[in-house]
Amino acid sequence: MAAPTISIIMPTCNEEAIIARSLECLLATTKKSEGIEIIVSDASTDDTPNILSTFPVTVCHSAKGRATQMNCGARLAEGDIIYFLHADTRPPETFVEDIRSAAAEGKKAGCFRMSFDDNHPLMSLFGWFTRFPLLICRGGDQSLFIDKTLFLGIGGFNEALLIMEDYDIITRIEQREQFHILETEVTTSARKYHRNGIIPLQMSFGTMHLMYALGFDQEALVEYYREHIV
């Protein structure tokens, strides 16, 4: 049986400082793999589109908002499996094999464990918790692989959500299939922690989780995010 094809979808918004390096690393990691396509769903107003034009990737221009952008990319995806990856997250060298092995075992959706590009003890602790199957330990930075049929069956990302869209889709996945956490790790940027402070940012994230769990609407969540996270 042929290995399942994979569509990698990367949402970007004003990532001119990092997008070239991100794509260089991704292309180097996938260059020996067949059946891989890379789709960048871009909503930038900076030089990101010009940088993207120099790479062998498919670009779709989207309205701003991760849910909207990821759905835009998914509409172009031809792969059997869709893999959503943030621009500031680097997947493990073996991620293609890891995803295909998971699919061969019947796993329809899941993510990787996560570490940060900062060895501060607290950052290492935050990363360590991503191995546990708790929704509060999840996040879009861990990336997401999902069988395309399942993705379409649950209606993709909820575009009404400007924030917490990753938690919403995992909740809906778990209503149909088990969500799996693979043992290998993605490495994501700690740049938000550097800008906001490690403890203040984690407290802000904790507050947002609580607000989401208590049913606060999107307007309140977005307002809190804009006031407390830069």
Secondary structure, DSSP 8 states (H G I E B T S, - for coil): -----EEEEEEESS-TTTHHHHHHHHHHHHTT-SSEEEEEEE--SSSHHHHHTTSSSEEEE--SSHHHHHHHHHHH--SSEEEE--TTEE--TTHHHHHHHHHHTT--EEEEEEEES---HHHHHHHHGGGS--GGG--GGG-EEEEHHHHHHTTSS-TT-SS-HHHHHHHHHHTTS--EEEEEEEEE--HHHHHH-HHHHHHHHHHHHHHHHTT--HHHHHHHHHHH--
